[in-house]
Amino acid sequence: MKKTEFNCKTVPQAPDDSVKKKDPIIVPVEIRFSDTDANGHVFFGNYFTLFDSAFLKFLKIIDYSFERFLDNNLNFYYVEAKSLYKSPVKFDDELFIKVYAGHLGKTSFTIKFEAMNKTSDKIAAFGHIVAVVVDLRTEKPSALPDEFIEVLGQFGS
């Protein structure tokens, strides 16, 4: 049986892009018994929690943690989440989530996910989260910090 390879190639950069692209970050995620449903599979709604956990770990890895937003009187709110399920994940399976940037707008950004079940060597799910950056006090949309755009842009699709 042929094994599925989890590709982590460097994303090609646009000719006018002076920022060097880096490989996507792959985050291991623990599957707890409480993540599963009566069928013994990860409950579909829990993928959003797994994606959120992987994204917050990703932020720490790229040295732009959530606390850095707060220190700059900013926050971000998730306004959209989507997941496409491809194959089941069971309790104690080894799950790795590839995290990378999608669209970077004026006040919003999209983070993309690919969940790989290393136990079965199958893609488990694809997904994305759209977040809007807001002023911590007013909760009104605020521009993405330039440093965040620069760092996140290195891990773009």
N, C-alpha and C positions, 0 to 999 in steps of 0.2 A: 504494500500500500504506500502510495506516494505521500510524503509529509508536506504540509502546507508551510511555506516559509513566511515569516513575519518580517517584511521588508522595512528597513529604516534607512533609506537612501537620502542623501542630501538633496534638498529641493533645489531645482535649477533657479538661478536668480535672473531677473529681468536685466536686459542690457544696460538700462539706465539706473539700476539699483546698485549703490555703492556699499550696501550692507552685505557682509558675507553670511550666507545661509548656513545654519547648523542642522545637524541631524535632529529629528524629533526626540523628545524626551519620552522614555518608556518607564512607567511607574508600576511597580508590583502592588497588587491590591489583594488583601486577605478576604476570602469568602467565609463569612461566619454562618453558622447554622441558622441564625435568625434572619439571614438574607434570603433564605429559601422558602418556597411555598409548599403546599400539600403534595405537589408533584415531585418534590425533591430538587427543583430547579431554582435558580435565582429568580425571585419575584420580579416581574417586569419593571415595576415602579422603583425598585432598588437600584437599577442601573443609573438613575439620576443621582442618587447618593454616592454611588461608586465613582461616577464621572466628577462630581463635585470634590470628592476626596482626592482624586487624582489631580485635578486642577490646582487645588490648594498646595499639594506637594510639589507640583510643577512650578508654581510661583516661588516656593522656597529654593528649589534647585536653580532657577534662573536668577536668584538673588533679588526678587521683587515681591516680597511676601505681602500678604493682606495688610499686615501692620504698617507697611510703608504707605499704603493708601490712607489709612487712618491718621498716620503722622502728618500727612499733607491735607488733612481735613476733607478727605474724599472717602467714598464708599462705592460699591457697585452692587446693582440689583440684577438678578437674573430675570429676564423678561420673556425668554423663550427657551424651551428645551425639547429636543427630539432624539429619539433612539430608534434604530432599526435592528431588530433581533434576527440573528442568523443561525445560532445553534445554542443548545442549552449549556449552562454552567451549573455545576453541582457543588454542594458543600465540600470544602477543602480542595477544590480544583485550584490549580495555579493560574491566576488571571493577571495579565499584564495589559496596561492601558497606554497606548501611544497617544500623547497629547501634543497638539500643535495649533498655531494660530490660523484662523480663517480670515475673515474680513476685519479690517481695522478702520472704523469710521471716525467721525468727529467726536461723538460722545459714546459710541458703543463699540463693542468688539465681539467677535465670535471665536469660540474655542472649539476645536474638533477633536473627536475621540475615536479610536479604534481599539476595541477590546479583544484580546487574543487569549483563548483558553489553551495554555501550554500543555495541559493534561491530555486534551483530545487533539491538539494541533489544529484547531479550527478557529476561525474568526467567530466570536460570540456576538458582537454587536458593533454598530457604528452609531455615532451620535454627535450632537453639538449643543452648545449652550451659547445664547446671546446675552450679553450683560451690558447695562448702561451705567456709566460712571456718573455719580451724583455728588453734589456738595453735601458734606456731612451735616451741616446745620440746616440748610434750606430744603434738602432732598430734591433739588432741581438738577436736571442734567448739566453736566460739566464736561469740558474738553478732556480727552485722554491726555495724561501727562506725557510730555515729549520723551522722557526717559523710558516710560513704559512702552511707547510705540517703538522706540529704537530697540529695546531688548526683545519685546515680543515679536517684532518684525523679523528677527533672526530665525525664528522657529515657524515661519509661515508656510502656507501651502502653495 
